[in-house]
Structure formats: structure tokens, C-alpha cells
């Protein structure tokens, strides 16, 4: 073997060793991450503390971040039409985000948001980031003057936003930075309502609607992912399993006192009343309105007691298991020892697919009769039995 051949062999061997070390270290790092997940350190949707991988800081498993296949362009200078003008091209049953400031209402239709997912807007000195994730049908609004756009990446099928200054990646649903130098920072939320265009049009005839004159030539009557909203297919993996609900079941997510709740009107139509406890033993109950096919969520702690409820089908009232009082759908006690007591309502909710809420809040309570994600769900019978057992031992 010549001297030149020996040199080439040594060089090739060195390259193989370097590649082996690189991939070996990478595999080891991924195994460490997998161990963290198995040991429950991904509780609450994020790692308990940030990890470093490939020179970046992460609050989620890096291997679970995927490229979505496209980067939608944000609307940075929104134009608005009158309700009368917008009604010519917006479908009655299309949903959108209603934002109110100082009595002024604006409607951001999903027909348009589907093609952009991000709108930078302002109400006077109030700067807002209006967002919508196509793969989750999840709306979120944040109060910030920073510039954000769609990153083209997703985590648990939810789009990740990126800020212009540091290019950190942010969860669209939670508004929290999960990758980059700003890991752990959270944006301030701004209240909004999701409603159909027909409802908005009839309620606020003098309001404004985001115009389809965006400067882009998209077909705003179509969906960029075709029939994805109604199809069973899910494009990307989720690292959270939902018990009792389909991945794309329509739900409304609630941020409670030290806890989270996923409400499925489909499951509530079968059980009518649901009771649970948050992580700090805060009671929460859900009443189903069988006349209007919608659920109402209440704080069920009354006078330092946690009430649980069942539905009296014959009289169409809810009955608490502790005092035997009857309650109407509005959370008001109408007879019994607690007559006149009003339950505090959790009114603000975020509609989306079940897999997406669970993907960022895996420890959420779920309004199914038998189970939840990450434990902590107690059905009405289970809580009732616990309460009875406690009273028997006292």
C-alpha cells in the first residue's frame, strides 16, 4: 500500500469515526429526552426545565417538531370592509374571531385566516396578534407589538409562531416560547369570541370585517388543506393520547384555577352532568343544556365545600349530592338549603380539535365519564363515593 493510499484510508477512517461519534451522541441525547418523557417530566405539556439539543434550548421534545410543508404569509397591514360589503363574500356559517375594543368590533373570518394564520392589527395604542392554526382550527389572540409570523413548523399539529427579533418558536395555542433563547416567556392574552358570520353580522351591523383585499391572490372561498376540517385524517403524529375522544373531536378548552378542562358537547349530551377536581382540588362542574345543545362550566366550590351534581331528567334540573338543592342551567340554586346561591361561571373558552388542546395541555381534565389525560379526572359517582367515605370516617 502506498503512502498516499494509507493517508486516504486514515482520512476515511477519521471521517467514519467522527460521523459515528456525531450520530452516537445524537442518539444518546434523544434517549435522554425519551427517558424524560417516560419519567413524566413532560407534565403540563412542557419539560419541567429546558433542555439543550443541537445548540438550542427546548421545552418540548425536539424530535416531535415537524415541518408543516408550507409557510403561510402573515397579514401585516389589514384592510377592513363594512358588514354590508363583507356579507357579499363571507358565508353565513363560516366561523371567525370577534375582537372588541372600546365598543368597536372587528371580525376575522376563518375563510381568510386559513390562508395566513397570522394578522398583526391595532386598536389605537393596543397592538394585537390575531392567530389561527389550520391543522387545529384553534384561535388565539395576544396583546403585543412584536412582529410574528408562521414558522412553517408544528408541535402536536399546532403551528409554531416565530418572532422577528430572536426567531424563537412559540406555541400558537399557549403563547409560550418553546424553542430558542426566549424559552419559557409567555405572551399576554387578549379576550375574543368565536362565532359564525351570520351571528356577528346580525349582532354588530355597524362593525367591520377583515377584507379579502389582502394584497395576495388566494381563493378565499377554498381551504388550503381542502376538506381537512371534516376528514378523519391527521397529518402529523401527536405525543399525547386522548382517552374517550377522537383526535379531531370538536371541543372547547378552558383555563381553570390551576388546571385545564376539555369540554366535549358530544360526550356531555350523553351524561348531562360532569364533575371534576383540578390539581389544587378546585371543584369544577359542567351542566349540559339539552334544549340548546351546549355546555356550561362552573366553579363548584361553595362555602368551602365541593359540590357535585347529577341531572334530574324528569324535572330537567341539576341536583347537588351534598345539600340536595336543585339548580337550573344557569348555575343558580332554585330550591333547597342553598336556594339563591349562584355558581361562578367559567365563560371564556377556546374551540379546537381535541388532539391540539391535549397536545399542549396533556394534564387537562376531559368531560368523558371514565377517563382523562394524565390522571386527575373524577366522574360524579367517584367524587360522590369519596365524599361519602370521608363523611363515614369523620
C-alpha positions in Angstrom: 0.0 0.0 0.0 1.4 3.4 -1.0 1.9 6.3 1.4 -0.9 8.1 -0.4 -3.3 5.2 -0.1 -2.5 5.0 3.7 -3.3 8.7 4.0 -6.6 8.3 2.2 -7.5 5.3 4.4 -6.7 7.1 7.6 -8.7 10.1 6.4 -11.7 8.0 5.6 -11.4 6.2 8.9 -11.3 9.5 10.8 -14.4 10.7 8.9 -16.3 7.5 9.8 -15.3 7.8 13.4 -16.4 11.4 13.5 -19.8 10.6 11.9 -20.1 7.7 14.3 -19.5 10.0 17.3 -21.9 12.6 16.0 -24.7 10.2 15.5 -23.9 8.3 18.7 -24.1 11.5 20.7 -27.3 12.4 18.9 -28.9 9.0 19.7 -27.8 9.3 23.3 -29.3 12.8 23.6 -32.6 11.6 22.1 -32.6 8.6 24.5 -32.2 11.1 27.4 -35.2 13.0 26.1 -37.2 9.9 25.8 -36.4 9.0 29.4 -37.6 12.4 30.5 -40.9 11.8 28.7 -41.3 8.3 30.2 -40.5 9.6 33.7 -43.3 12.2 33.5 -41.1 15.2 33.1 -43.2 16.4 30.2 -46.1 17.1 32.6 -48.2 20.1 31.7 -47.2 19.9 28.1 -43.6 21.1 28.6 -40.5 19.8 30.2 -40.1 20.8 33.8 -36.9 22.6 32.8 -35.4 23.4 29.4 -33.1 21.1 27.7 -30.3 21.8 25.2 -30.2 20.0 21.9 -28.1 20.8 18.8 -27.2 24.2 20.2 -30.8 25.3 21.0 -32.9 25.4 24.1 -36.1 23.3 24.1 -39.2 23.0 26.4 -40.6 20.1 24.2 -39.0 17.0 22.6 -37.2 18.3 19.5 -37.9 15.1 17.6 -41.7 15.9 17.9 -41.4 19.2 15.9 -42.2 18.7 12.3 -42.2 20.8 9.1 -45.7 21.6 8.1 -44.9 21.7 4.4 -45.7 25.4 3.8 -45.1 28.7 5.4 -48.2 30.9 5.2 -47.6 34.7 4.9 -49.0 37.0 7.6 -51.2 40.0 7.1 -49.3 42.9 8.5 -51.5 45.8 7.2 -55.0 44.6 7.4 -57.8 46.3 5.5 -61.4 46.1 6.7 -64.8 46.2 5.0 -68.2 47.2 6.3 -70.5 44.4 7.4 -72.7 45.0 4.3 -69.7 44.7 1.9 -68.2 41.7 3.7 -71.6 39.9 3.6 -71.3 39.7 -0.2 -68.4 37.2 0.1 -68.5 35.7 3.6 -70.6 32.5 4.0 -73.3 32.7 6.8 -71.9 29.6 8.5 -68.2 30.4 8.4 -66.6 31.0 11.8 -64.3 33.8 12.7 -62.8 35.7 15.6 -64.7 38.6 17.1 -62.5 41.2 18.9 -63.9 44.1 20.8 -62.1 47.2 22.0 -63.8 50.4 23.4 -67.1 49.3 21.8 -65.6 48.7 18.4 -66.0 45.1 17.0 -63.9 43.5 14.2 -64.4 40.1 12.6 -61.5 38.0 11.4 -63.0 35.2 9.2 -61.5 31.8 9.1 -62.0 31.9 5.3 -59.2 34.4 5.3 -57.2 33.3 8.3 -56.9 29.8 6.8 -54.5 31.3 4.2 -52.4 33.4 6.6 -52.9 32.2 10.2 -51.4 35.5 11.5 -52.7 39.0 11.4 -50.9 42.0 13.1 -53.5 44.6 13.9 -54.0 47.5 16.3 -56.9 49.3 18.0 -55.4 52.7 18.7 -52.4 52.1 21.0 -53.4 48.5 21.6 -51.4 46.1 19.3 -52.8 42.7 18.8 -51.5 39.4 17.3 -54.5 37.5 15.9 -53.7 33.9 15.1 -55.4 30.7 13.9 -53.9 27.3 13.3 -55.3 25.5 10.3 -54.5 22.0 11.5 -56.1 22.6 14.9 -58.8 25.2 14.0 -57.5 26.9 17.1 -57.8 30.7 17.6 -55.6 32.7 19.9 -55.2 36.5 20.4 -52.2 38.1 22.1 -51.5 41.7 23.1 -48.1 42.5 21.8 -46.4 45.0 19.5 -43.7 42.4 18.4 -43.6 41.1 14.9 -44.5 37.4 14.5 -45.1 35.1 11.6 -45.8 31.5 10.8 -42.6 29.4 11.2 -43.7 26.5 8.9 -43.1 24.2 11.9 -45.7 22.4 14.1 -45.7 20.7 17.5 -48.6 18.2 18.1 -50.2 19.5 14.9 -50.3 23.1 16.3 -48.4 25.7 14.3 -45.4 27.4 15.9 -45.0 31.1 15.6 -41.6 32.8 15.3 -40.7 36.3 16.5 -38.7 38.6 14.2 -36.1 39.5 16.8 -34.8 36.2 18.0 -36.6 33.6 15.8 -37.6 31.7 18.9 -40.5 29.3 18.3 -43.8 29.9 20.2 -46.8 27.7 20.8 -49.8 29.2 19.0 -52.3 27.9 21.5 -50.4 28.7 24.7 -48.4 31.8 23.5 -45.3 30.4 25.2 -41.8 30.2 23.6 -40.8 26.5 23.4 -37.6 26.7 21.4 -34.8 29.3 21.3 -33.3 31.9 23.5 -36.7 33.2 24.8 -37.8 29.7 26.0 -40.4 30.0 28.8 -41.6 33.5 28.0 -45.3 33.9 27.5 -47.4 36.5 25.6 -50.2 38.4 27.3 -53.6 37.1 26.1 -56.4 39.3 24.8 -60.1 38.2 25.1 -62.0 37.2 22.0 -65.1 35.4 20.9 -65.6 32.8 18.2 -68.9 33.0 16.3 -70.5 32.4 12.9 -70.5 35.3 10.4 -74.3 35.4 10.4 -74.4 35.9 14.2 -71.8 38.6 14.1 -73.5 40.3 11.1 -76.8 40.4 12.9 -75.4 41.4 16.3 -73.0 44.1 15.1 -74.3 45.6 11.9 -72.1 48.6 12.2 -68.9 46.7 12.8 -66.0 45.9 10.4 -64.7 42.6 8.9 -61.2 41.7 7.7 -61.2 42.3 4.0 -60.2 39.7 1.4 -58.2 42.6 -0.2 -55.0 41.4 1.4 -52.6 42.0 -1.4 -52.5 38.3 -2.2 -54.3 36.4 -4.9 -55.6 33.5 -2.8 -59.0 31.9 -3.3 -60.6 32.7 0.0 -63.6 30.6 -0.8 -61.5 27.5 -0.6 -59.4 25.8 2.2 -55.6 25.4 1.7 -55.9 21.9 3.1 -59.1 21.0 1.2 -61.5 19.0 3.3 -59.1 18.6 6.3 -61.6 20.1 8.8 -64.1 17.3 8.3 -61.8 14.4 7.2 -60.7 11.9 9.8 -57.1 12.1 8.7 -54.4 13.7 10.9 -51.3 14.8 9.1 -48.7 14.6 11.8 -48.1 12.5 15.0 -49.1 13.6 18.4 -47.1 12.6 21.5 -50.3 12.7 23.7 -53.0 10.1 23.6 -56.7 11.1 24.2 -58.9 8.6 26.1 -62.5 8.7 25.2 -62.4 11.2 22.3 -61.4 11.1 18.7 -58.3 13.2 17.7 -60.4 15.7 15.8 -63.4 15.7 18.1 -64.6 19.4 18.4 -64.0 20.6 21.9 -63.8 23.8 23.9 -60.8 24.3 26.1 -60.9 26.2 29.5 -58.1 27.5 31.6 -59.3 27.0 35.2 -57.8 27.9 38.6 -54.6 25.8 38.5 -55.9 23.4 35.9 -57.3 22.9 32.4 -60.5 21.4 31.1 -61.6 20.0 27.7 -65.4 20.1 27.2 -67.0 17.9 24.5 -70.6 18.7 23.9 -70.9 15.3 22.2 -70.0 13.4 25.4 -71.9 15.9 27.6 -75.1 15.1 25.6 -74.8 11.5 27.0 -74.0 12.2 30.6 -75.7 15.7 31.2 -73.7 16.5 34.3 -69.9 16.1 34.9 -67.8 16.8 38.0 -64.0 17.0 38.4 -61.2 18.4 40.5 -58.2 20.5 39.4 -54.7 19.9 40.7 -55.3 22.0 43.8 -58.7 20.3 44.5 -60.7 23.1 43.0 -64.1 21.7 42.0 -65.4 22.2 38.5 -68.8 21.0 37.2 -70.3 21.0 33.7 -74.0 21.3 33.1 -75.4 20.3 29.7 -78.2 22.4 28.2 -80.3 19.8 26.4 -82.5 22.4 24.8 -79.7 24.4 23.3 -77.2 21.6 22.9 -74.4 23.4 24.7 -72.4 23.0 27.9 -71.9 25.5 30.8 -68.8 25.3 33.1 -68.9 26.3 36.7 -66.7 26.6 39.8 -68.4 24.1 42.1 -66.7 25.2 45.4 -69.4 26.7 47.6 -69.0 27.7 51.2 -65.7 25.8 51.5 -67.4 22.6 50.1 -67.0 21.0 46.8 -70.4 20.3 45.3 -71.1 17.5 42.8 -74.2 17.3 40.6 -76.5 14.9 38.9 -79.2 15.6 36.3 -82.8 15.0 37.2 -84.2 14.1 33.7 -87.8 14.2 34.7 -87.7 17.8 36.1 -84.8 19.0 33.9 -82.9 20.4 36.8 -79.5 19.6 38.4 -79.3 18.3 42.0 -76.3 18.6 44.2 -75.3 15.5 46.1 -74.3 17.4 49.3 -77.4 19.6 50.2 -80.0 18.2 47.8 -80.7 21.6 46.4 -81.9 21.9 42.8 -80.1 24.1 40.2 -81.0 25.5 36.8 -78.8 25.5 33.7 -77.5 29.0 34.7 -75.9 27.7 37.9 -78.5 29.2 40.2 -79.9 27.2 43.1 -83.7 27.4 42.8 -84.9 25.2 45.7 -83.4 23.7 48.9 -80.9 24.8 51.6 -78.7 26.6 49.0 -81.6 28.4 47.3 -80.3 31.7 45.8 -76.7 30.6 45.6 -75.1 31.3 42.3 -72.1 29.3 41.0 -69.2 31.2 39.4 -69.0 30.6 35.7 -66.0 29.9 33.5 -67.1 31.7 30.4 -64.0 32.1 28.3 -63.3 29.1 26.1 -61.2 28.2 23.1 -62.7 25.9 20.4 -60.4 23.5 18.6 -59.7 19.8 17.8 -59.3 17.6 20.9 -55.8 16.4 19.9 -54.5 20.0 19.8 -55.7 21.1 23.3 -54.4 17.8 24.7 -51.1 18.3 22.8 -50.3 21.4 24.8 -52.2 20.6 28.0 -51.8 16.8 28.4 -52.8 17.1 32.1 -56.2 18.5 31.1 -59.5 17.2 32.6 -61.8 15.8 30.0 -65.6 15.6 30.1 -65.9 11.9 29.4 -67.4 9.6 32.0 -64.4 7.3 32.6 -61.1 9.0 31.9 -58.8 11.9 31.4 -55.3 12.7 30.2 -52.6 12.4 32.8 -55.0 11.4 35.6 -56.9 13.7 38.0 -60.3 13.2 36.4 -63.1 12.2 38.8 -66.5 11.4 37.5 -69.6 12.4 39.5 -70.0 8.9 41.0 -66.3 8.7 42.0 -66.4 12.1 43.8 -69.7 11.2 45.4 -68.2 8.0 46.7 -65.1 9.7 48.1 -67.3 12.3 49.8 -69.5 9.7 51.3 -66.4 7.7 52.5 -65.0 10.8 54.2 -68.2 11.6 56.0 -68.4 8.0 57.3 -64.9 8.1 58.8 -65.5 11.5 60.5 
